């Protein structure tokens, strides 16, 4: 929730929608699996590409430069947020719930260089968040920090290419499936490094196509989870009126662990390091119903299948969907979000010892925001996550209520 400052300029909305949506919804309280967190952080609802207007003679002043003020080559924004909240199941436990009041502080800063006459632009973005809990003995703090830099070029034919560099540190609580074997909630601490080149081109009057490749290295406090990962994503879409958009995508991933071993279908360790690959696809739809965007709707759905290099202990199919509806009325804005995901494992079994393990998660959030001029805003939010499974060790529910404010500088 600490990144509303990114919405202060229209170009920023098009530049990094991933950052503006993923982190507020999924990371504010750590209430998601590590697998979902990494997926959304890397490939969220929109590819975080810089959609640059093509330079043209229309942007050249009609009078001599000395008659005009020299334009700034850099735009910048900084915001600070302070929240007070209550969580009834901080550790996402299926049995004993630890509730606590918490204080959250966060900041985000954005430094952006608009395109040059040669079609080059770049931005530098940083985000940090710290949660302090009062009544949880096993966890006093959780934190997140990310810094991201992107370089992009646009040719005369509107072909857009670029390179993104990202570093992320997170110390968050995740549910029992964080490594798909240990059935207990845990605090996961890791450093993630990412390098991602991308390519994007227009297709017809309002369409676009593109591809991106990602190489990641993730280093955990528990070195047994260290791994390399590569992603490839191909997408195509079309823009409509009022900033609406629809996009289709296909993606593939491959992960190779340093130390985690393969397992047989009963979970008994085998020799050799574990490798995983997955293929999937999805659709994303954003709809604004008027020029002023008083009503906004967003939906996405995806499916992927994961296979390991062993006997299938880690194999599963994942289905996921999310919708959100927002209403803007003067200085007020209300947003409701619903999310659903389901894991169907192919070898692991539920409590009865015969049916295949499955797990479904429902997420709901209600957000009410109020702006106080151009620099101040406040909010009240309720979030709920409920996990259902045929293995009792995976089942839990958690509620979080927060109230806070943000100041943009």
Secondary structure as the mmCIF struct_conf table of DSSP 4:
data_model
#
loop_
_struct_conf.conf_type_id
_struct_conf.id
_struct_conf.beg_label_comp_id
_struct_conf.beg_label_asym_id
_struct_conf.beg_label_seq_id
_struct_conf.end_label_comp_id
_struct_conf.end_label_asym_id
_struct_conf.end_label_seq_id
TURN_TY1_P TURN_TY1_P1 UNK A 2 UNK A 3
HELX_RH_3T_P HELX_RH_3T_P1 UNK A 4 UNK A 8
BEND BEND1 UNK A 9 UNK A 9
HELX_RH_AL_P HELX_RH_AL_P1 UNK A 10 UNK A 15
HELX_RH_AL_P HELX_RH_AL_P2 UNK A 17 UNK A 27
BEND BEND2 UNK A 28 UNK A 29
BEND BEND3 UNK A 32 UNK A 32
HELX_RH_AL_P HELX_RH_AL_P3 UNK A 34 UNK A 42
BEND BEND4 UNK A 43 UNK A 43
BEND BEND5 UNK A 45 UNK A 46
HELX_LH_PP_P HELX_LH_PP_P1 UNK A 52 UNK A 55
HELX_RH_3T_P HELX_RH_3T_P2 UNK A 57 UNK A 59
BEND BEND6 UNK A 60 UNK A 60
BEND BEND7 UNK A 62 UNK A 63
HELX_RH_3T_P HELX_RH_3T_P3 UNK A 65 UNK A 67
BEND BEND8 UNK A 68 UNK A 68
HELX_LH_PP_P HELX_LH_PP_P2 UNK A 69 UNK A 72
BEND BEND9 UNK A 73 UNK A 73
STRN STRN1 UNK A 75 UNK A 87
BEND BEND10 UNK A 88 UNK A 88
TURN_TY1_P TURN_TY1_P2 UNK A 90 UNK A 91
BEND BEND11 UNK A 94 UNK A 96
STRN STRN2 UNK A 100 UNK A 113
TURN_TY1_P TURN_TY1_P3 UNK A 117 UNK A 118
BEND BEND12 UNK A 119 UNK A 119
STRN STRN3 UNK A 120 UNK A 133
BEND BEND13 UNK A 134 UNK A 135
TURN_TY1_P TURN_TY1_P4 UNK A 137 UNK A 138
BEND BEND14 UNK A 140 UNK A 140
STRN STRN4 UNK A 141 UNK A 154
TURN_TY1_P TURN_TY1_P5 UNK A 156 UNK A 157
STRN STRN5 UNK A 160 UNK A 174
TURN_TY1_P TURN_TY1_P6 UNK A 176 UNK A 179
BEND BEND15 UNK A 180 UNK A 181
BEND BEND16 UNK A 184 UNK A 184
STRN STRN6 UNK A 186 UNK A 203
TURN_TY1_P TURN_TY1_P7 UNK A 204 UNK A 206
STRN STRN7 UNK A 207 UNK A 220
BEND BEND17 UNK A 221 UNK A 222
HELX_RH_3T_P HELX_RH_3T_P4 UNK A 223 UNK A 225
STRN STRN8 UNK A 227 UNK A 239
HELX_RH_3T_P HELX_RH_3T_P5 UNK A 241 UNK A 243
STRN STRN9 UNK A 245 UNK A 263
TURN_TY1_P TURN_TY1_P8 UNK A 265 UNK A 266
STRN STRN10 UNK A 269 UNK A 288
BEND BEND18 UNK A 290 UNK A 290
TURN_TY1_P TURN_TY1_P9 UNK A 291 UNK A 292
BEND BEND19 UNK A 294 UNK A 294
STRN STRN11 UNK A 295 UNK A 308
BEND BEND20 UNK A 309 UNK A 312
TURN_TY1_P TURN_TY1_P10 UNK A 313 UNK A 314
STRN STRN12 UNK A 316 UNK A 329
TURN_TY1_P TURN_TY1_P11 UNK A 330 UNK A 331
STRN STRN13 UNK A 332 UNK A 349
TURN_TY1_P TURN_TY1_P12 UNK A 351 UNK A 352
BEND BEND21 UNK A 353 UNK A 355
STRN STRN14 UNK A 356 UNK A 372
TURN_TY1_P TURN_TY1_P13 UNK A 373 UNK A 375
STRN STRN15 UNK A 376 UNK A 389
BEND BEND22 UNK A 390 UNK A 391
HELX_RH_3T_P HELX_RH_3T_P6 UNK A 392 UNK A 394
STRN STRN16 UNK A 396 UNK A 408
#
